[in-house]
Amino acid sequence: MTMHRLKNVLIAALVSTGALLGTVAAVQASDLDPILDVGVAKNQAARESQVKIDRLADETRDLLGDYKTVTKQIDGLEVYNTRLQRQINNQLVRLGQIDESIDQVTIISRQMTPLVIRMIDGLEKFVELDVPFHVDERQQRIAFLRSNLDRSDVSIAEKFRQVLEAYKIENEYGRKIDAYKGSVKIDGVERDVNFLRVGRIALLYQTTDTEISGTWDQLSRSWIPLDRGEYRTAIMKGLRIARKEASIDLMNLPVAAPEAK
């Protein structure tokens, strides 16, 4: 009887102990679930944070690369800008020199215009007092120079060049022999003649029939008839030489001698 009770007590105790352990286990399991959930959440958050960190690190590296690239570009631009600024400064200096040159040209232009006018006046007076050969041609040249004086489309430099060219032509007249056709009034009658010009030292004429010859006298500024027998052949020879129809040779021609003082 006593042993039976003891068994019952032990069984009851074991049952109670099992129930208690079951209760404790149940309680412990219910308490661990939130804890485990928190751990999982923390791990997930850690993984997400690591992804963000990796992404930020990549972005940082990209930004650093961009920064280095931009820095190099800035350095290159600074070098370029420095060189460009030197070029601009040089251009400004050059522009200043050009402005100064323009001012000088303006002054020279103002001085050249009266000079050109005086040169044309002097040339016109010279032709008027010179031996009268190619008179129409020379007067037309002077008229052309005068007509250009008032032309705004012709620069003063070109006007000056044209005047110098006219002086050059006049100078060359004195070194050449020339033959050309024209007319002379002889005994009140206009006759066709051949002119022979030897520089500026002799201007002669001979009628087309070779019967009458004459020479220009610069002192009296008139035509003087020549002896037919003495100069007829010489003038004919001179005309052929001037036309390049004969070789250059000595000619017996009348030349005005300077007056003795």
RAURCOR-V630626 format. One record per helix or strand of 3 or more residues. SS is the DSSP state (h for helix, s for strand). FROM is the first residue (numbers start at 1). LEN is the number of residues. If there is no record, write none. Layout:
ss={SS & SS}
from={FROM & FROM}
len={LEN & LEN}
This chain:
ss={h & h & h & s & s & s & s & s & h}
from={2 & 135 & 156 & 177 & 189 & 202 & 213 & 222 & 228}
len={128 & 15 & 18 & 10 & 10 & 6 & 5 & 4 & 15}
